[in-house]
Amino acid sequence: MDFVQALTDLKDGKIDHFDVDPETFPAFQKAWSAFPYQNTVKGIAQRAGKVTYIQAK
């Protein structure tokens, strides 16, 4: 998954959520640390280390 694109699409309202699991978290973290609009995205912890990201309101 292209997390830079997913973060941008979420910020722009093109998607309503995406999930990150423990196996893909390192790739997500790299994209997240470079994402300039972190305050527009909110993560919600799920079971087994999965996180669902949505638009922050």
Backbone as numpy.savetxt, mean C-alpha at the origin, in Angstrom:
# Nx Ny Nz CAx CAy CAz Cx Cy Cz
3.88 -7.61 -8.15 3.04 -6.43 -8.15 3.93 -5.18 -8.15
3.54 -4.21 -8.91 4.23 -2.92 -8.95 3.63 -2.04 -7.85
4.31 -1.97 -6.71 3.78 -1.24 -5.57 3.78 0.27 -5.77
4.70 0.79 -6.55 4.69 2.23 -6.84 3.41 2.58 -7.59
3.07 1.77 -8.57 1.84 1.99 -9.34 0.61 1.79 -8.46
0.63 0.76 -7.62 -0.51 0.50 -6.74 -0.72 1.66 -5.77
0.34 2.20 -5.20 0.22 3.34 -4.29 -0.33 4.57 -5.02
0.16 4.80 -6.21 -0.31 5.93 -7.01 -1.77 5.75 -7.39
-2.15 4.55 -7.83 -3.54 4.28 -8.20 -4.46 4.44 -6.99
-4.01 4.02 -5.82 -4.81 4.17 -4.61 -4.98 5.65 -4.27
-3.91 6.41 -4.33 -3.96 7.84 -4.06 -4.91 8.55 -5.02
-4.87 8.14 -6.29 -5.69 8.78 -7.33 -7.12 8.24 -7.39
-7.45 7.25 -6.57 -8.80 6.71 -6.56 -9.09 5.71 -7.67
-8.08 5.23 -8.36 -8.30 4.26 -9.44 -8.58 2.86 -8.89
-8.07 2.58 -7.69 -8.37 1.33 -6.99 -8.79 1.69 -5.57
-9.52 0.79 -4.91 -9.97 1.12 -3.56 -9.14 0.47 -2.46
-8.31 -0.53 -2.81 -7.41 -1.15 -1.83 -6.43 -2.08 -2.54
-5.41 -2.47 -1.81 -4.54 -3.57 -2.23 -3.95 -4.19 -0.98
-3.52 -5.44 -1.10 -3.00 -6.19 0.04 -1.51 -6.45 -0.12
-0.84 -6.47 1.03 0.58 -6.81 1.08 0.72 -7.93 2.10
1.38 -9.02 1.69 1.61 -10.12 2.62 3.08 -10.12 3.05
3.41 -10.91 4.05 4.78 -10.88 4.56 5.86 -11.17 3.51
5.54 -11.99 2.53 6.52 -12.34 1.50 6.83 -11.16 0.57
5.85 -10.31 0.33 6.05 -9.18 -0.58 6.34 -7.87 0.15
6.33 -7.90 1.49 6.55 -6.68 2.25 7.87 -5.99 1.95
9.01 -6.69 1.80 10.26 -5.99 1.49 10.18 -5.13 0.22
9.54 -5.64 -0.82 9.38 -4.86 -2.05 8.44 -3.68 -1.81
7.38 -3.90 -1.04 6.46 -2.81 -0.71 7.17 -1.73 0.09
7.97 -2.12 1.07 8.65 -1.16 1.93 9.57 -0.24 1.12
10.22 -0.78 0.14 11.08 0.02 -0.73 10.26 1.08 -1.48
9.11 0.67 -2.02 8.23 1.60 -2.74 7.64 2.62 -1.77
7.23 2.17 -0.59 6.62 3.05 0.42 7.59 4.14 0.87
8.84 3.77 1.10 9.80 4.75 1.60 10.08 5.85 0.58
9.87 5.59 -0.69 10.09 6.59 -1.73 8.79 7.30 -2.14
7.65 6.89 -1.59 6.35 7.45 -1.98 6.13 8.78 -1.27
6.00 9.88 -2.01 5.92 11.20 -1.37 4.56 11.54 -0.76
3.54 10.70 -0.98 2.19 11.00 -0.49 1.74 9.98 0.55
2.61 9.63 1.47 2.31 8.60 2.47 1.08 8.93 3.29
0.80 10.21 3.51 -0.36 10.59 4.33 -1.69 10.37 3.61
-1.68 9.97 2.35 -2.91 9.71 1.61 -3.30 8.23 1.64
-2.47 7.39 2.26 -2.69 5.95 2.28 -2.64 5.46 3.73
-3.54 4.53 4.04 -3.64 3.99 5.39 -3.57 2.48 5.32
-2.78 1.87 6.20 -2.68 0.43 6.27 -3.50 -0.13 7.42
-4.20 -1.21 7.17 -4.99 -1.89 8.19 -4.47 -3.31 8.34
-3.98 -3.63 9.52 -3.41 -4.95 9.77 -4.48 -6.02 9.75
-4.15 -7.13 9.12 -5.02 -8.30 9.06 -4.31 -9.45 9.77
-4.87 -10.62 9.69 -4.25 -11.81 10.28 -3.05 -12.28 9.45
-2.16 -12.99 10.12 -1.01 -13.65 9.49 -0.07 -12.67 8.80
0.01 -11.44 9.29 0.96 -10.48 8.77 0.53 -9.76 7.51
-0.67 -9.98 7.06 -1.18 -9.30 5.86 -1.64 -7.90 6.24
-1.43 -6.93 5.36 -1.87 -5.56 5.56 -2.65 -5.13 4.33
-3.82 -4.54 4.56 -4.63 -3.99 3.48 -4.47 -2.49 3.48
-4.13 -1.93 2.34 -3.94 -0.48 2.22 -5.14 0.13 1.52
-5.63 1.25 2.11 -6.78 1.97 1.59 -6.44 3.45 1.56
-7.32 4.24 0.95 -7.15 5.70 0.97 -7.40 6.20 2.38
-6.54 7.06 2.87 -6.76 7.71 4.16 -7.80 8.78 3.99
-8.66 8.91 4.94 -9.72 9.93 4.84 -9.49 11.01 5.84
